[in-house]
């Protein structure tokens, strides 16, 4: 099971690295559900997406591997809630997001659309726990009501 998981994650990261290389210097689209921190800033997502930040000191950190496995298994649920997953596994690169959030080792952070921090955890969280923390937010509750009302209208 662990070996299969490791191979799946290696394949996933190889695929995302290939996509990034194919795009060259282009800025990734805001619609990509998982993206590296790179030169990304949190201002790009303000009022558009809910950033889920996953930090680690290297991509081999078991907590990082576990967290990414949990996320990729249920990425559709996160996309439905306007979540974009931003990963940063290179402390030496000092990405703008890493400088702003100042994580130590593994860190999972969920931000609201207004940029405020909802959760900050030093251990992996299941997607169900992440979505519950999002669904408690007033803006998310308003989005659900608006969607429900739009479905009722003829």
DAVENVEN-V183102 format. One record per residue. N is the residue number from 1. RES is the residue in one letter. PSI is psi in degrees with one decimal (* if undefined). NEAR is the number of other ideal C-beta (glycine too) atoms within 12 Angstrom. Layout:
<<N RES PSI NEAR> <N RES PSI NEAR>>
//
This chain:
<<1 X -46.3 8> <2 X -40.9 12> <3 X -42.5 9> <4 X -41.4 11> <5 X -44.8 19> <6 X -43.2 19> <7 X -38.6 15> <8 X -42.5 19> <9 X -38.9 30> <10 X -43.7 19> <11 X -42.0 15> <12 X -47.6 26> <13 X -32.3 25> <14 X -41.8 15> <15 X -46.6 16> <16 X -33.4 26> <17 X -39.5 19> <18 X -38.7 12> <19 X -44.9 20> <20 X -40.4 23> <21 X -37.2 13> <22 X -30.9 12> <23 X -16.2 17> <24 X -131.9 9> <25 X 4.2 10> <26 X 148.9 14> <27 X 131.6 16> <28 X 148.6 27> <29 X 149.3 17> <30 X -14.7 22> <31 X -9.4 14> <32 X 124.2 26> <33 X -29.2 30> <34 X 127.8 32> <35 X 151.3 34> <36 X 154.4 32> <37 X -50.6 35> <38 X -126.1 26> <39 X 13.4 20> <40 X 143.8 30> <41 X 157.2 20> <42 X -23.0 31> <43 X -27.1 17> <44 X -26.2 24> <45 X -4.5 29> <46 X 120.9 18> <47 X 4.1 19> <48 X -42.6 21> <49 X 163.6 33> <50 X 100.9 40> <51 X 133.4 46> <52 X 109.8 48> <53 X 129.6 45> <54 X 110.9 46> <55 X 148.3 40> <56 X 161.3 31> <57 X -19.7 21> <58 X 158.0 19> <59 X -7.0 28> <60 X -4.2 17> <61 X 122.6 28> <62 X -34.0 21> <63 X -39.1 27> <64 X -46.2 33> <65 X -45.4 29> <66 X -44.8 25> <67 X -43.3 38> <68 X -33.4 39> <69 X -46.1 28> <70 X -41.0 29> <71 X -48.2 37> <72 X -28.5 28> <73 X -28.4 19> <74 X 35.2 25> <75 X -30.6 24> <76 X -37.3 14> <77 X -38.0 25> <78 X -40.1 32> <79 X -37.8 23> <80 X -23.9 19> <81 X 19.5 35> <82 X 37.0 29> <83 X 136.9 40> <84 X 129.2 36> <85 X 123.4 42> <86 X 122.9 42> <87 X 145.7 45> <88 X 108.7 40> <89 X 20.2 32> <90 X 89.2 21> <91 X -29.3 24> <92 X -27.0 10> <93 X -22.8 20> <94 X 57.3 17> <95 X 156.4 27> <96 X -36.7 20> <97 X -41.7 36> <98 X -41.2 32> <99 X -36.2 18> <100 X -38.9 23> <101 X -21.9 28> <102 X 57.4 19> <103 X 158.7 33> <104 X 114.8 13> <105 X -142.3 21> <106 X 136.6 32> <107 X 132.9 34> <108 X 126.3 40> <109 X 132.4 36> <110 X 128.0 40> <111 X 148.9 36> <112 X 171.2 31> <113 X -24.7 26> <114 X 1.2 20> <115 X -4.9 25> <116 X 150.3 19> <117 X 125.0 24> <118 X -51.5 32> <119 X 152.4 26> <120 X 110.7 23> <121 X 145.1 25> <122 X 11.3 20> <123 X 157.8 21> <124 X 147.5 25> <125 X 142.5 31> <126 X 151.0 21> <127 X -32.2 30> <128 X -42.0 16> <129 X -39.5 24> <130 X -46.7 36> <131 X -32.9 31> <132 X -41.1 18> <133 X -34.0 28> <134 X -45.7 33> <135 X -18.4 25> <136 X -14.4 18> <137 X 139.7 27> <138 X -39.9 16> <139 X -40.3 24> <140 X -41.0 27> <141 X -37.8 15> <142 X -39.4 14> <143 X -41.3 22> <144 X -43.9 21> <145 X -42.9 14> <146 X -41.5 14> <147 X -41.7 16> <148 X -42.6 12> <149 X -36.8 11> <150 X -33.1 11> <151 X -27.5 10> <152 X -30.4 9> <153 X 138.9 8> <154 X * 4>>
//
